Amino acid sequence: VLYEYPEGHVFSDVENSGSATYLLVNGRVRVFQHDTMLDATLSVHEVCAGEVFNILALVENLTVPTTAVALEPCIALQIPRDSIEKLQSSSPR
């Protein structure tokens, strides 16, 4: 499903990696990681239209040490983890 997200929307963070991955259709998303050795937050990647992000959210109960935040209003296709699980169980191997 396509959703519009406002600037500053947090897709995932260290406390909540989420339960969906996203295909960014329009806008920009910044991925940050907190470095405990430096006690600093570092920019890891800028996601642009056409890129998929938050992929590790598809792995249940996985803690991801990153935060993904919309840098501007965005449109993204949200792909929930349970949709992937249903697809896997219904597809022949």
Secondary structure, DSSP 8 states (H G I E B T S, - for coil): -EEEE-TT-EEE-SS---SEEEEEEES-EEEEEEETTTTEEEEEEEE-TT-EE-GGGGSTT----EEEEESS-EEEEEEEHHHHHHHHHHS--
